[in-house]
């Protein structure tokens, strides 16, 4: 299919492959065609009619994003007809869109606002919407404001096609079209997994995360409160984008300084808790494998699934509740950290856990739902008080008048501030698997993984589903039962890919021992709380930042983290021990196919 | 023009004769004959039927489908209903011939939701055709087999648009899709599909038996054949008429007892409003759009009221996907309401006319592209009446 077709766009001639859209061809020709409903991650819709162009021989204007070039064509992207249609369609959308830009979280990143600016819009052509028509729908994680919705259906295409969650669909017709949940229930009561991918792709402020910023300021400003923040690897590789850095710039150390100036009493590294997760989850995997392979215990389930991604956890609770026994009982690093902070750390430094406020800086919107799960209070308190997204933190930093670029480099606090490269790569799809393989293989054989530079390349990359095998040879005496066993692992990112994997598992077509699933495309670095915009290129850049940081570290294996070993020695005892079980492990809730509970 | 009621469709007909003839001719010759007849789609868009068949016949696929578009939803149209009630066998025979021509073994009648009461009689007709071996396995003892099933719409006007129809049949929301690819390439269940209007299919058995040349004796050079018109409004004899394409509005009015009309809406809500000064224009694909609906308004009718009715219809029936149709129709209706109250300036009316042009130019499907026709033509024909109330 490398047939080349000549195309003339305005005064530029070029050749494109058959099936290339006019929009893609325009990009190749260096021409910018404005778009609104189009998104690089999503199926083509061709509904906003902003990208219309003239195609010679066609009676009407054509949507550049949706027109595949199949024969030589002549296109005009800047004619009076084209400009008029774009402007009228833009004016139609603007008149229907209710929202004052200065009270909108998307002020400055709104694509509609940007278009209006580009087109020099200085008035409403048609009577404008002056009063809100819809009530705001708010869950712990997500806020939906239909008044700002422009019916581009990016959220629907995200929810149905990209993520296959299907919490949102179109309701009604014509001017009454709405984006709705099943039976118009609140978003909190339906299958929404809080992945927030719709937020990342909404061109306006119709979808946003539930910001806890004001409550958090209160806590910071309260001298009685000891406010601790833990930062996950992905926000550190992306928050720079909010401050003018190129995508793929890691700002970990500057961020530490900024967070201290913001008023946090401690700045810790979630990578530490990621290492802890590997210790617990790796041990759990080995325990499960032994029970299955040696004892033939059918009550123990393999493959084991990772449980770090709260979006994935809720997805499996809704869509595959019969597989909940396969889900690792480990809490996510965020929650493990909270439980350790409010027990071990509180005691160690002599702070009343009641007065401790634990904040998690996460790339994730679902972390808000996770920290509010009723079972997440094994420390005797709410383990994590606030889940804050990258975008929300950027707002706080800006509000405090802090210039990130001017910050000095500062380290994390200790103990609990040391994380390995293995914990760091949790931020990218395949990272948990790679971290687990680095430790489990070495624990079992006494030798490092047989991959150059510890890089477990087969589980890396952006393929939707990847798998790898690893044969155990000459294990240590206590792991003789694994001698000659070939471990089969798989990695999936984005719940649509997870579904493909699950359906194959259900049909008995696949056999794995361990599967990593991240709800978001690209893993955490593509999380719903990350800076907007998102695209495959931006996610690849963030992944590069994470992997190169891993390479710069000396400590790259979770089980070699001295602060982890200190934690076990001083407090937890051993992985999967009594205290671990109480503080670091959890259970899951079967949920409905359509609603949070029931059906 | 004389009143010759028995032209083609209301003339003599022997069930199965066309099908038997088609089976003798072979698929290639059937397509060639229909193509030569210059038969154009009677649903409103007027796409050449033979070309549609030819494009679909050329596609290589294990499965192909024929869909009879019986989602007759254009306001003022009721001619397909008559055919489905009185000439169901002719429709089914047309489908079987189409299926034979393009290599399909399965056909569907997509029946308008409101026509649910016709489902039983259609299924009886299918059973009767199967009994006589004009449908089902080994039709007329040949290798050709063709089944027909009735599927019901749920009342959305937009589902008369072929892609929305296919989307609805596939189990999704009935919404038009981007073209290309066309249904001849990717249609029902993603297989090559021909969607033909009820009336279009009814001409097929005649063309096959009597030949393209005979068919072309009717109508004009570019608009061959006759056409059914659903005539309603201020006329003495409302009903369904089979008339030659190319007939003028005046001739048509004389036929139906509608002399002295103020204006005629030709082609339904999505068609054009024709005022007295243009009554000498002819109705055909190269003239006034022959959608099949003729609504006659006498001098007592308030044209703004008529327009409001049409715009309310489009606001309700737009699928709501694309901006110009979803928001444009709403703004046009809002404009009509402003006109009613005398609150619409001449300048704003111009703004709305420009909006109409953009809707025609940039809407995703035929609904949005034709929805402003009524607004533009009524405002043009009756500007004084509308502005100075």
Interface residues (C-beta under 8 A of the other chain):
Chain A: X44 X45 X46 X47 X48 X49 X50 X52 X60 X61 X63 X66 X67 X68 X70 X81 X84 X85 X88 X89 X92 X93 X95 X96 X125 X126 X127 X151 X153 X169 X170 X172 X173 X174 X175 X176 X177
Chain B: X156 X158 X173 X178 X180 X181 X314 X315 X316 X317 X318 X319 X320 X321 X322 X323 X324 X325 X326 X327 X328 X329 X330 X331 X334 X351 X354 X355 X357 X358 X360 X361 X362 X363 X364 X369
